[in-house]
Amino acid sequence: MQFSRREWLATNACGFGSLALAGLAASEARAANVPNPLAAKPGHHAARAKRVIFLFMQGGVSHVDSYDYKPVLTKKDGKQLKFDDARVLANTGMRGSSQRVMKPLWKFEQRGKSGKWASDLFPEVNGVIDDLTFVHSMHTEGVAHGPATLFLHCGSTSFVRPSFGSWVLYGLGSENANLPGFVSIAPSSGNGGARNYGNAFIPAIYQGTPVGRAGAPASEATIRNLAPGLPASVTEQHFELLRELNAEQLKQKPGDAELEAVAASYELAWRMQKNAPDVLDIAKETIETQKLYGIGEKATDNFGKQCLMARRLSEAGVRFVQVTYGDNSANPAWDQHSNLPKHGDHAKAVDRPIAGLIADLKRRGLLEDTIVWWGGEFGRTPYAEKNGTGRDHNPGGFTTWLAGGGFKPALSFGATDEFGSAAVTDKVHLHDLHATILHQLGLNHEKLTFRYAGRDFRLTDVHGRVVKELLV
C-alpha cells in the first residue's frame, strides 16, 4: 500500500518523536508559526518546587529491613502466624494464611539528630536522614510488578494513561528550550515499559525522553548524533529542508497535533545535539563531586553517574527526571523472593550515590525547590515467602521517602501494624502521594485534566488528597 508523505508522517508521529528523542517542542516560534505547547506555564497556585527527581527502586525494597522498625519481628522470628497475604487473597480470596515470621536481616538503630530508627542497609543515606520525609503508611494497587509499576507511574494498573512526568510537563511546560522537559534515565523495558514514561492520549509532545536503558552501562546513557559522519553544514541543510517541508504540511493540515509533534521534535532534536551532550558530560564535574556520588568505585560507579546526570539535567531546567535502578529481567532488581541478603548488594550500589545527590543538591541550594522522591512499586512481606529465605510483594503497607521541595524534613508520618504488614495509621494511598507532589509543584490534581473520549481524565482519576501533614 502506498502512502502520501502527509499520511505517513501523521501515522508515524510517535515513532518520529522517539527517533527525535521523545517528541518535545521548542520554546521559540517555529517556521510554521505554530504556538509552542511547551512554553512555561503558571501553575494553579504558588509552587514550592520547580522540578522532581524520582529514584525508582524497581522491584520493591523491603521496608521492614530498611526504614520501618518492627521489634516484634525479631521477638517472634520463626513463628507461624496468620496474615492476610495479598497474593493469596488476590488469587483465592482466602484470608488468614499461615506464614513464618522473618526478622530483619539488618540491624536497626536510631540515626541523626531526629533519632529516626533505620537499619544499616543504607548507611550513607542514614548520614542525611534528617533531610528526609518518611511516609510509612503507603498502600497501592496491584500485587504483581506490572500492574503495580504502571500504577506507580500512571495511576492505573491496566488502562493506558499518561505518566506522571507527562502530566507535569503538560501542566507546567518546559524551563529549557534546548532540552526535553521530562527525561527517564535507564528505563526498564518490562512491567509497562515505555508506558511508564509515555503520554498515552495527551499530545505526543509531552512524552518522556528515554536516555540509556536498565541494566546497561551509564556510558550508554547519552544523546547521539542523529546523522553521524556528516559535516555540520550538510546536516544543517538537511534540517532546514525538513523544516520547510514540515511547515508546508502544517499549513495544509492546521491543528494536526501529531504533525505538530513531529515538527516540534525535530526542532528540539536539532538543539539537543548541540546542548544535551554537554549537560550529560559528568567529566566536567570536579573529582571531589564525582567521588561524592561514588563514581570511580566499582559498586557505585554506574548508579552514581546516573544520579549525577539527574542533578545536571535538573539544574539545566528539566522538570522531571527519573532514574531507575533495575534491569530488564523477569524479576526486577529488588525482587528477592528468595535470598533476601541480595538486598545488600543492591543497597551498596545505590546508597552512596543517593546520599551524594541529596548532599550535592543541598550545598548548591537546589534541594529547596527540587523534590527528590525515593521508592518502589510496593514493599515486602514481614514473613518469609513459602517458608524460604526471601519476602513476597506487599502493596498493603510500605515506606517511601521524599526530600526538599517544601516537604517537612526529619518527619516520620503514618504507620503500619506491629508487623509491618499493612498500613493502619494516617494511611497514604499512592493517589494521595501523587496529589501531594503535584501540589508542591503548583498543580491542583483535580484541575490538571485532559478531555479524551468524552470525559476529563486526571492522574489521580477520581481519588486523591493532598497530605498537608507532610508539608512545611
Beta strands, then each sheet from edge to edge (+ up, - down):
strand 1: 51-57
strand 2: 80-83
strand 3: 97-101
strand 4: 108-111
strand 5: 116-119
strand 6: 132-139
strand 7: 182-185
strand 8: 209-211
strand 9: 320-325
strand 10: 370-375
strand 11: 379-384
strand 12: 391-394
strand 13: 398-403
strand 14: 411-413
strand 15: 415-416
strand 16: 423-425
strand 17: 428-429
strand 18: 450-452
strand 19: 455-457
sheet 1: 8+ 7+ 9+ 1+ 10+ 13- 6+ 14+
sheet 2: 8+ 7+ 9+ 1+ 10+ 13- 6+ 17+
sheet 3: 2+ 3- 11+ 12-
sheet 4: 4+ 5-
sheet 5: 15+ 16-
sheet 6: 18+ 19-
end
